[in-house]
Amino acid sequence: MKTRITELFGIRHPIIQGGMHYVGFAELAAAVSNAGGLGLITGLTQKTPELLAKEIRRCREMTDQPFGVNLTFLPTLASPPYPEYIAAIVEGGVRIVETAGRSPEAYMPAFKKFGIKVIHKCTSVRHALKAEAIGCDAVSVDGFECGGHPGEDDMPNMILLPRAAEELKIPFVASGGMADARSLVAALALGAEGMNMGTRFVATQEAPVHQNVKDAIVAATELDTRLVMRGLRNTERVLTNSSVEELIQIEKEKGANLKFDDIMEQVAGVYPRVMVEGKMDAGAWSCGMVVGLINDIPTVQELIDRIMGEAEQLITARLAGFLEPVAA
């Protein structure tokens, strides 16, 4: 399948594996890239730029296909050493970066200097237009369904994607609720040039996370995610567990007086305990509503081959079959 996204990134299929904390290691990124998509190493999971450089080298040993690095710009006073992380990306020969969080505007000159293509994650059309204006090559448009941070507008993809298509000149991919061929075809119909999958890639054989995490995703339904930290305007969609329910109770009790410190136990340092140790009630961890569509744990190759095969069938058979023959 050929779209502006496959042309931009030099990939065979318009499928991107989003950056995910303690999930986006070399094993998964390489598997996605080898299967024809775009795999991403999650930069800040690597605690230092030196460790990121090592992870990039490890990925290079596993694939000769294009892959990228996710770099999330955090709204913190003690920011990570972003110039050093960017240097590790450049020196590792990586030429694709997915940015997220705060605007990457301050770092765009460095990216452009080394010919790095930037795709920025956005939860609104206004943010996507800003990304376009500062020189991003593409955007990932995240609907309200997505795991992690869906923004504060609560805009689902059935509205957000067509609006993005009306406004943007650069290509964009759909993110949030993406899991299968139906997701891809729908995204293309709504104006996207591909899709970004996060939660779906966690439930694959190559995802370097504890089996408990994969099993929890398969067992969950579309009703099993919760929105937390709304009162802090840092909304996050997570999979429910006992810690999440405790967090929600604290939020109710504190109301407008809620401070981050009140929920520190439920949100800080959670990912190693969940993803590595498999402690499913350790705290709140990002997960999309798309869990309701995930019923198996295939290899990445099997998943992408299935998506692309079924997408072709949907387009050429099912959808084309709705058209009435033109009278001679």
N, C-alpha and C positions, 0 to 999 in steps of 0.2 A: 504494500500500500504506500502510495506516494502523497505526502502532504508537505506544507511549508515547514513543519516541524522535522520531518524526516530529512528534508533537504538541508535545513539549518544545522542539524547536529550530526549528519552523516550516518543515520541509523536506518535499519530496514523496516521497522514497525513503529508507529506513532504511540509508543507506550513508554512512560517514564516512571521509574521507581523513586518516589519522593524520599527526601532526607528524613530519617527517623532516629531519635536518640537511642543508643545502645542496640540498634538494629542494622543501621547502614554501615556495615563493615565490608571489607574487601570481598569476602565470600559471596555475599548477596549481590553487591554491585557488579562483580564479574559475571555472575550467573545471568543477571538480567541483560547485560551487554552482549554476552555470548549468544543469548537467545534472540537477539535482534533489537532489543529495546535499549534504553539509556539507563544504566545503573549509576547510583550516586553513593559516594562515601559521605557519611555525616561528619563534617569537620570537627565540631566542638565535642563530639564524643571522645575524640583524641585529646587528651588533657594538655598537650603541648604541641607547638608547631613541629617539633622534631618527631613526635609520635605520628602526626599526620603524614609527614614525609615518608616515614617507614610504611604506613598503611597504603599509601599511593604506590610505593615500590612493590608491595605485596600484591596489590591488585594488578599491576602490570605483568606480574609473573603468571597470572591466571587468565588474562584476556589480551587480545591484540585489537579489540574493538573500542570505539569511543566510550569513555565513562567520564563522570564529572564528580564534583565535590559540592555538598551542601554547606553553606556558611550562613548561620543565623546571627543577625546583629541584635544583641540583647540590650534592653533598656536598663542597664545597670551602671552604677557609678564606677565600679571596678571592672571595666570592660576587658575581655580577653585581648591578647596582643594581635589584633587583626592584621596589621601589616606583615607580621611574621608568618601568620597562617597563609596569607596571600602569596608570600614569597615561597612557601613550601609547595603551594599549588603550581606556581609558575615553574619552579625548578623541577617539579615532578612531571612537567610536560602536559599537565591537564589544561584543556582549553575550553572547558564548559563548567560554569558555576551556577548552582541554584542558590539564590539569596532569599532570605526570609526574615521575619521580624521587622525591625526598623528599616527605613530606606537605606539602600546601598549607595546613595548619591555621593557621599564623601570618598568612596572607594572606586567609583566608576573610572576615573582617570587611570588608576593602576591596572584595572581589568582591561581597559581599552588599549593601553600601552603595549600589552603583551598578546593582544588578539584574542582575549578570552570572551566567549559568548556568555551572556548573562540572562538567565530566566528567573524572574522575581515572583514570589508567591504573594498573591493579593486576594483580599476577601471582599473587595468592592470595585466598582467601575472607576470611581475617582482615584483610588490608589493605583489601579492598572494604568490609567492615563498618566499619572505622575511617573510611573515606571517607564512608560514609553517616552515621556518628555526628557528624562534624564539619560536616555540612551540604552535602556535594556533592549535586548534583541527579541525577547519573548516574555510572556507572563504565564504563570499558572494561576488560574482563577478558581479559588476555593469557595465552594458553596457551603451553606449552613450545615449540610450533612456531614462535613468532614470531621475526622478525628483531629485532636489537637485544638488549635485556636481558630475558631470560625469568624472572629471579629465580633462586632457588636450590632450589626445591621439585621441579622437573622434572615438573610436572603438566600433562598434555595436556588439550586442550579437551573431549574426550569425557567426562572426569570433572569438570573444573573448571567448565564451564558449568552442568551440572545442580546441582552443589553451590552455585554462586552463586544459582541460581534458588530453591533451597530456603531460603536464608538472607536474601537481600536484599529490601527493600521498594521501593527505588528502581530504575528501569530500568537495564539494562546492555546493552552491545553486545559481541559476540564479536570478538576480535582474535587474529591468529596463525593462519596457514593459510587465510585468507579470500581467494578469488580469483574466484569465479563464482557462478552461480545455485545450484549445489549447496551451496556454502558458506553462502549466505544462508538457504536453506530448512532446512538442517541446524541452523544457529545458532538459528533461530526454534523449531525442534522441541525443542531442548535448553534453551529458556527465555529466550534472549536476545531483544532487541527490535530488533535490527539488527546490522550488522557494521562493523568498522573495517578498512580495507585500507591497507597501506603499500607493500610491495614491488610489488604488482600495479599501483598507480598510477605507480610509477617507469617502468614499461614502457608508457607512453602517449605519444602524439605531443606533448601539451602539457607534459609534464614537462620542466622547464628544466635537463636534465642532458646530458652528452655522449652521443652516439650509442653510443659503446663500452660505456657502462653498460647501456643498453637491450639491446644485442645480447648482452651477457654474461648478462643475466637470461634472455633467450629461449633461449640455448644451454645453460644450466645444467639439471641434473636435481635431483630431491629429495635426491640423495646428495652434493651439492656444497656444503653448508654445514658449518661447523665451530663448535664452542664453544670460546671462548678466555677467558682471565682467570678461570678457575674457581678457581684457587688464591688469587686475590685477593678472592674472593667478590664479583666484579663481572662475572659471566658475561655474555658477549655472543655472539650467533649472527651469524656473518659468512659471506660468500661466500669460498670457498677461492681462494687465489692463491699465488704464490711467497713473498710476504711473510708471509702467514698460516702457511704451512708452516714458515717460519723461526721465527716466533713460537712455534708449538707445540713445536718442537725446543728452543728456549730454556727453555720451561716444563718440559719433561722433564728437561733438564740441571740446572736450578736447584732443582726440586722444592719442598720446603717453604721454601726460602730465597729464593724468587722475590720480587722487588720491582718496583714499577711502572717504576722507572728502567731495569730490564733490558730492557723491551720498548717503551720510549719511541719508538724509531725506527719501530716497526711500527704504532703506534696514535695518535701525536700529529700533529696537523695534516694528517691524511690526506684529509679530505673535499673540500677545494678541489682537490687534485691528482687525485682520482678523478672527482668529479662535474663539475668545470669543465674540467679539462685532459684527462680521459679516460685517465689513466695507471692501468691496471687492476691493476698489481702494486705500487702505491705504498704500500699498507698494508691494514689490516683495516677493512672497511666493512660495516655492518649489512645483512643480507639474510635473508629467511625461507625456510623449507623449501618454501614455496609456489611457489618458482621452478619446481618440477617440474610445475606446472599452468599455467605461462605460456608460450604459444606464439606470441604475436603482439603487435604494437604498435599498437593501435587509438587513435582519438581517445577522449577521456574520455566524450563523449556516446555514441559507439558502444558503449563498454564498459558504461556504466550502463544504456543502453537494452537491451542484450543480456541483462544480468543480470536486469533486472526482467521482461522478456518471458519468458525461460526459467524464471524462478522461478514465474511464474503458471502456466505450462504444467506444471511439476513438481507444483505443489500441486493444480491442478484436474483434471489428466489422469492423470499417472503414479501419484501417491499415492492419489488418489480411486479409481483403477481397481483398486487392491488390495482395496477394500472389497466384500464380498459384498452383493448386494441384500437388503434386509430383507423377509422373507416377509410376505405380506399376512395 
